Amino acid sequence: MNAIERYFGINGDNTTIKTEIVAGITTFLTMAYIIFVNPNVLADAGMDKGAVFVATCVAAAVGCFIMGIYARLPVALAPGMGLNAFFTYGVVLGMGYAWQTALGAVFLSGCIFVLLSLFKIREAIINAIPNSLKNGVVAGIGAFLAFIALQSAGIIVNHDATLVALGDMTSFGPVLASLGFVVIIGLSYKRVPGAVTIGILLVALISLLMGYTQFTGIISAPPSIAPTLMQLDIAGAFDVGMISVIFAFLFVDLFDTAGTLIATTSQAKLTDKDGNIPNMGKALLADSTATVAGSLLGTSSTTSYIESISGIASGGRTGLMAVTVGVLFLLSIFFSPLAGMIPAYATAGAIFYVAVLMMGTLKDIDWSDLTEAAPVVVVLLFTPLTYSIADGIALGFITFTAVKAIAGKFADISIAVWLLTLVLLVKIIFL
């Protein structure tokens, strides 16, 4: 015990081993929904659901262990929401690439992230991207997630004349999805640990009791990970059309990680007087390495989870909290039958809840400045309507540069933004 305390600096952080373990359990409960949601999302891309379930749990555990043991920070990781949706509905179903090629793109984006972390280029990149676009991208992904959730629940359906229309709100799927959403929101407002997981399991239980889902057990030996393990196509990811895809994976993961690390370490009072994050380089390396590992295992980008704040609120201050979460993710691989009984409408409410949280970045937009607001609206609307995060980001960047230039606000356009805009214009026009 003394060795553990010394390694993680537990005594110096006014915490105890018991507190860290409880904080880890709390964090796991708030983010355990990913082991149900991620297999459902990636299965739509044609991937084996059982293999993705195992890959999700193992990738999350790997990320948590690296973050906890190497960076020694109370931040948990798992395959990211939004990134998995882009993987399936944007790259595979939208652009027509095989899921193996999409995994190759995830691998390359992770490798680039590793290099950016090692050579400390991240700060320059983040500083070069306008804050309005950062917030707009997060909100745009939120809108994309909301659209996917509504479709999977049958609340939004196809329509020949208007493209989309309201589905039958009295049918089982929409009713259960709506119930799950309001339960999650209500419990989250009351700060109930595991609110999202409770909402998912409640809907799944009702579905089971009413005969819409068949009981297949709760605990069993883990499914084989062979269908996805090392199945990535790296060579295929070098296709010129994948440049924007790799950039989108990298962009979203990079800024999502930075925002999460800032929020969690500030909440834990681990930052110094200048707001600097301890072991920032190691934390970024942990995140990027986890993405590379996840692509090899068979899942979309792995990233830091803002839900870690729930464990910090419970007293977590060290990497032992993250290690605890990792252990719980490994134990979860024995609950694959439970994950297999979760229907799409059970996870729709959880996805829509995440969308609500992501849309919160809109509050930080300066709506009085049209040159700031317009690009955000472009990203917000075009991301779900084009069914592509990459296209939403591209059009947002191009709009930002164009309106700033026409308005004569050249000081707001950095060299990096000019270059990115040029690359994205070429991509849209010629690719």
C-alpha positions in Angstrom: 0.0 0.0 0.0 2.8 2.4 0.8 4.4 1.8 -2.6 1.1 2.6 -4.3 0.6 5.8 -2.2 4.2 7.0 -3.0 3.9 6.2 -6.7 0.6 8.1 -7.2 1.4 10.8 -4.7 -1.8 10.0 -2.8 -0.9 11.5 0.6 0.3 14.7 -1.0 -3.0 15.2 -2.8 -5.2 15.0 0.3 -6.8 11.7 -0.7 -6.7 8.0 0.1 -6.5 4.7 -1.8 -10.2 4.0 -0.9 -11.3 7.5 -2.1 -9.5 6.9 -5.4 -11.1 3.5 -5.9 -14.6 4.9 -5.1 -13.9 7.8 -7.5 -12.9 5.2 -10.2 -16.1 3.2 -9.7 -18.2 6.4 -9.9 -16.4 7.4 -13.2 -16.9 4.0 -14.7 -20.6 4.1 -13.9 -21.0 7.4 -15.7 -19.2 6.2 -18.9 -20.1 2.5 -19.0 -22.8 3.3 -21.6 -20.0 3.3 -24.2 -19.7 -0.5 -24.0 -23.3 -0.7 -25.1 -23.4 2.1 -27.6 -20.1 1.6 -29.4 -20.8 -1.9 -30.6 -24.2 -0.9 -31.9 -22.8 2.1 -33.8 -19.8 0.2 -35.3 -22.0 -2.8 -36.1 -23.8 -0.6 -38.6 -20.5 -0.3 -40.4 -20.4 -4.1 -40.9 -18.1 -4.9 -38.0 -18.7 -7.9 -35.7 -20.6 -6.7 -32.7 -19.1 -9.1 -30.2 -15.5 -8.3 -31.4 -16.2 -4.6 -31.1 -17.6 -5.0 -27.6 -14.3 -6.7 -26.5 -12.2 -4.1 -28.5 -14.1 -1.3 -26.8 -13.5 -2.6 -23.3 -9.8 -3.5 -23.9 -9.0 -0.2 -25.7 -10.6 1.8 -22.8 -8.6 -0.2 -20.3 -5.4 0.4 -22.2 -6.1 4.1 -22.3 -6.9 4.3 -18.7 -3.8 2.3 -17.6 -1.5 4.5 -19.7 -3.1 7.7 -18.4 -3.2 6.5 -14.8 0.3 4.9 -14.6 2.2 7.0 -17.0 0.6 10.5 -16.8 -0.7 9.9 -13.3 -3.8 11.9 -13.9 -7.4 11.2 -12.8 -8.7 11.0 -16.4 -10.5 8.0 -17.9 -10.5 7.1 -21.6 -12.7 5.1 -24.0 -13.7 5.1 -27.7 -15.3 8.5 -28.2 -18.8 9.4 -29.1 -19.0 11.4 -32.3 -15.9 9.9 -33.6 -17.6 6.5 -33.7 -20.5 8.0 -35.5 -18.3 9.7 -38.0 -16.5 6.4 -38.5 -19.7 4.5 -39.4 -22.1 7.0 -40.9 -19.6 9.4 -42.4 -16.6 7.3 -43.7 -18.1 3.8 -44.2 -21.7 4.4 -45.1 -21.4 7.9 -46.4 -18.1 7.8 -48.3 -18.3 4.1 -49.2 -14.9 3.0 -47.7 -14.5 -0.4 -46.0 -14.4 -0.4 -42.2 -10.9 -1.8 -42.4 -9.8 1.3 -44.3 -11.6 3.5 -41.8 -9.6 1.7 -39.1 -6.5 2.5 -41.0 -7.4 6.2 -41.0 -7.9 6.0 -37.2 -4.4 4.4 -36.9 -2.8 7.1 -39.0 -4.5 9.9 -37.1 -3.3 8.4 -33.9 0.2 8.2 -35.2 0.1 11.8 -36.2 -1.3 12.7 -32.8 1.6 10.8 -31.2 4.1 12.8 -33.2 2.4 16.1 -32.3 2.5 15.1 -28.7 6.2 14.1 -28.8 7.3 17.2 -30.6 5.0 19.5 -28.6 3.3 20.9 -31.7 -0.2 20.6 -30.2 -0.1 24.0 -28.6 0.7 25.7 -31.9 -2.1 23.9 -33.7 -4.7 24.6 -31.1 -3.7 28.3 -30.9 -4.0 28.6 -34.7 -7.6 27.4 -34.8 -10.2 30.1 -34.0 -12.2 29.5 -30.8 -15.4 29.9 -32.7 -14.6 27.1 -35.0 -13.5 24.9 -32.2 -16.8 25.4 -30.4 -18.7 25.1 -33.7 -17.2 21.7 -34.5 -18.1 20.3 -31.2 -21.7 21.6 -31.5 -21.8 20.3 -35.1 -20.9 16.9 -34.0 -23.5 17.1 -31.3 -26.1 17.9 -34.0 -24.9 15.0 -36.0 -25.2 12.7 -33.0 -28.7 13.9 -32.4 -29.8 13.2 -36.0 -28.3 9.7 -35.8 -30.1 9.0 -32.5 -33.5 10.2 -33.9 -33.0 8.0 -36.9 -32.0 4.9 -35.0 -35.1 5.3 -32.8 -37.5 5.7 -35.7 -38.4 9.2 -34.5 -37.1 10.7 -37.8 -37.8 8.7 -41.0 -37.3 9.0 -44.7 -39.7 10.9 -46.8 -39.8 11.1 -50.6 -40.9 14.7 -50.8 -39.1 16.3 -47.9 -36.2 13.8 -47.4 -37.1 13.5 -43.7 -40.3 13.5 -41.6 -41.5 12.6 -38.1 -42.0 8.9 -37.6 -44.8 7.2 -35.7 -44.4 8.5 -32.2 -46.8 6.0 -30.8 -44.8 2.9 -31.9 -42.6 1.0 -29.4 -39.1 2.3 -30.5 -39.8 6.0 -30.4 -41.7 5.7 -27.1 -38.9 3.8 -25.4 -36.2 6.0 -26.8 -38.0 9.1 -25.6 -38.5 7.5 -22.1 -34.8 6.7 -21.9 -33.8 10.2 -22.8 -36.0 11.9 -20.2 -34.9 9.4 -17.6 -31.3 10.2 -18.3 -31.8 13.9 -18.3 -33.8 13.8 -15.0 -31.2 11.6 -13.2 -28.3 13.6 -14.6 -29.9 16.8 -13.3 -30.1 15.2 -9.9 -26.4 14.1 -10.3 -27.2 10.4 -9.9 -24.1 8.3 -10.6 -24.5 6.1 -13.7 -27.6 8.1 -15.0 -26.9 7.2 -18.6 -26.3 3.5 -17.9 -29.4 3.4 -15.8 -31.5 4.9 -18.6 -30.1 2.4 -21.2 -30.7 -0.6 -18.9 -34.2 0.5 -18.0 -35.3 0.7 -21.6 -33.6 -2.7 -22.3 -35.4 -4.2 -19.4 -38.8 -2.9 -20.5 -38.1 -4.2 -24.0 -37.2 -7.6 -22.6 -40.3 -7.8 -20.4 -42.6 -6.9 -23.3 -41.0 -9.6 -25.5 -39.3 -7.2 -28.0 -35.9 -8.5 -26.9 -34.8 -12.1 -26.2 -32.9 -13.0 -23.0 -29.5 -14.5 -23.8 -27.9 -14.3 -20.4 -25.8 -11.8 -18.5 -22.3 -13.3 -18.0 -20.3 -15.5 -20.3 -16.8 -16.0 -21.7 -15.8 -13.0 -23.8 -16.6 -13.1 -27.6 -13.7 -13.6 -29.9 -11.9 -10.4 -30.9 -10.4 -12.1 -34.0 -12.9 -10.5 -36.5 -11.5 -7.0 -35.8 -8.1 -7.6 -34.3 -5.3 -6.3 -36.6 -7.8 -6.1 -39.5 -7.1 -2.4 -40.3 -6.1 -1.5 -43.9 -3.3 1.1 -43.5 -2.4 1.1 -47.2 -6.0 1.9 -48.2 -6.1 4.8 -45.8 -3.4 6.5 -47.9 -6.0 7.1 -50.6 -6.0 10.8 -51.4 -9.8 11.0 -50.6 -9.0 10.0 -47.0 -6.9 13.1 -46.3 -9.9 15.0 -44.9 -11.0 11.9 -43.0 -7.7 11.5 -41.2 -7.7 15.3 -40.5 -11.2 15.1 -39.1 -10.3 12.2 -36.8 -7.2 14.1 -35.7 -8.9 17.4 -35.3 -11.8 16.2 -33.2 -9.6 13.9 -31.0 -7.0 16.7 -30.5 -9.4 19.4 -29.4 -11.7 17.0 -27.5 -8.7 15.8 -25.5 -7.4 19.3 -24.8 -10.8 20.5 -23.6 -11.3 17.5 -21.4 -7.8 17.7 -19.8 -8.3 21.4 -19.1 -11.7 20.8 -17.5 -10.8 17.8 -15.4 -7.5 19.0 -14.1 -9.0 22.4 -13.2 -11.8 20.7 -11.4 -9.3 18.6 -9.5 -7.3 21.7 -8.7 -4.2 20.2 -10.2 -3.2 23.1 -12.4 -0.6 25.7 -11.4 -1.3 29.4 -10.9 -0.9 30.0 -14.7 -3.4 27.2 -15.5 -0.7 24.8 -16.8 -1.6 21.1 -16.6 0.8 18.8 -14.9 2.2 16.0 -17.2 0.4 17.5 -20.1 2.8 16.0 -22.6 2.4 12.5 -21.0 -1.4 12.9 -21.0 -1.5 13.7 -24.7 0.8 10.8 -25.4 -1.5 8.5 -23.4 -4.5 9.6 -25.4 -2.8 9.3 -28.8 -1.3 5.9 -27.9 -4.7 4.6 -26.9 -6.1 5.6 -30.3 -3.4 3.7 -32.1 -4.0 0.7 -29.8 -7.7 0.9 -30.3 -7.4 0.9 -34.1 -5.3 -2.3 -33.9 -7.9 -3.9 -31.6 -10.8 -2.9 -33.8 -12.5 0.3 -32.6 -12.7 3.9 -33.5 -10.6 6.7 -31.9 -10.1 6.4 -28.1 -10.2 9.7 -26.2 -10.4 11.3 -22.8 -13.8 11.4 -21.2 -15.3 14.5 -19.6 -17.3 12.1 -17.4 -14.1 11.8 -15.4 -15.3 14.9 -13.6 -17.8 12.7 -11.7 -15.0 10.8 -10.1 -13.1 14.0 -9.4 -16.2 15.3 -7.7 -16.1 12.2 -5.6 -12.6 12.9 -4.4 -10.4 11.4 -7.2 -7.1 13.3 -7.6 -4.6 10.8 -8.9 -3.9 8.3 -11.6 -5.1 5.5 -9.4 -8.7 6.6 -10.2 -8.0 6.0 -13.9 -6.4 2.6 -13.2 -9.5 1.6 -11.3 -11.7 2.5 -14.3 -9.4 0.5 -16.5 -9.8 -2.6 -14.3 -13.6 -2.3 -14.4 -13.6 -2.0 -18.2 -11.5 -5.3 -18.4 -14.0 -7.0 -16.1 -16.8 -5.8 -18.4 -15.7 -8.1 -21.2 -17.5 -11.0 -19.3 -20.9 -9.2 -19.7 -21.2 -9.5 -23.5 -24.6 -11.2 -23.4 -26.0 -8.1 -21.6 -24.5 -5.8 -24.3 -26.0 -8.0 -27.0 -29.5 -7.5 -25.6 -29.3 -3.7 -25.9 -31.5 -2.5 -28.9 -30.8 0.6 -30.9 -33.7 2.5 -29.3 -32.2 1.8 -25.9 -29.0 3.7 -26.7 -30.7 6.4 -28.8 -31.6 8.3 -25.6 -28.0 8.2 -24.4 -26.7 9.4 -27.8 -29.1 12.3 -27.8 -28.1 13.2 -24.2 -24.4 13.4 -25.3 -25.6 15.6 -28.2 -27.3 18.0 -25.7 -24.0 18.3 -23.8 -22.0 18.9 -26.9 -24.3 21.6 -28.1 -23.6 23.6 -24.9 -20.5 25.0 -26.6 -22.8 27.4 -28.5 -23.0 29.5 -25.5 -19.4 30.7 -25.9 -20.0 32.0 -29.5 -20.1 35.8 -30.0 -23.4 36.0 -31.8 -23.1 39.8 -32.1 -20.2 39.3 -34.6 -21.6 37.8 -37.8 -18.1 36.9 -39.0 -17.8 34.6 -35.9 -21.4 33.3 -35.9 -21.9 32.5 -39.6 -19.1 29.9 -39.8 -20.4 28.2 -36.6 -23.9 28.0 -38.1 -22.5 26.5 -41.3 -20.7 23.8 -39.3 -23.7 23.2 -37.1 -26.1 22.7 -40.0 -24.0 21.1 -42.7 -22.4 18.5 -40.4 -25.7 16.6 -39.9 -27.3 17.5 -43.2 -24.3 16.3 -45.3 -24.0 13.3 -42.9 -20.3 14.1 -42.7 -18.1 15.7 -39.9 -15.4 16.2 -42.5 -17.6 18.2 -44.9 -19.0 20.2 -42.0 -15.5 21.1 -40.8 -14.3 21.9 -44.4 -17.3 24.2 -45.2 -16.9 25.9 -41.8 -13.3 26.7 -42.4 -13.9 28.0 -45.9 -16.8 30.2 -44.7 -14.7 31.6 -41.8 -11.8 32.6 -44.1 -14.1 34.0 -46.8 -16.3 36.2 -44.4 -13.3 37.4 -42.5 -11.5 38.4 -45.6 -14.5 40.2 -47.2 -15.1 42.0 -43.9 -11.4 43.1 -43.9 -10.6 41.3 -40.7 -7.4 39.7 -42.0 -5.8 39.8 -38.5 -8.3 37.1 -37.5 -7.0 34.7 -40.2 -3.8 32.9 -39.2 -1.4 31.4 -41.7 -2.5 28.0 -40.5 -6.1 28.8 -41.3 -5.2 30.1 -44.7 -3.4 26.9 -45.5 -6.1 24.6 -44.1 -8.7 26.5 -46.1 -6.7 26.1 -49.3 -6.3 22.3 -48.7 -10.0 21.9 -47.9 -11.0 23.9 -51.0 -8.9 21.6 -53.2 -10.5 18.6 -51.5 -14.1 19.8 -52.1 -13.5 21.0 -55.7 -11.3 18.2 -57.0 -11.7 15.1 -54.8 
